Amino acid sequence: MTKRRRFLEAARSYIGVKWRHQGRSRTGLDCVGLVLLAARDIGYITEEVDFTEYRRAPDHAVLASMLNEHVERIEVSEIGPGDIVLMNFAAFPTHIGVIGDAAAPHSIVHAYASARQVAEHRLDPDFAGRIVAAFRIPEE
């Protein structure tokens, strides 16, 4: 199983966990926490990689910087299962999720405040249109 597939399956293992701002456990997660814990679960990063100094809407510059530092940036048109997407839900990008199904339309796994939990659903045109950047965990 590829690292991206293991990362996706790790993210999926949190489906149903309650949404909690700055959450970092199976009792509550936000979108950053979901990606961090899934990456830790597969041994890609350690506990030292984290940041919690953010309001409910993370600073987009810090969020993008963290992603650029730890994963490879790819073209949005290249997204596939296990890739991370940065999404714009405000005046700037404030949300991240993990791409699910391979066939278009893809699905997305994310800690979604509106659903009050980690969920996976179809990446409909509204959500797809919010993607501003994409990232991939390298296979090496």
Secondary structure, DSSP 8 states (H G I E B T S, - for coil): --HHHHHHHHHHTTTT-BB-TT-EETTEE-HHHHHHHHHHHTTSS-TT-------SS--HHHHHHHHHHHSEEE-GGG--TT-EEEEESSSSEEEEEEE--SSSS-EEEEEETTTTEEEEEE--HHHHTTEEEEEE----
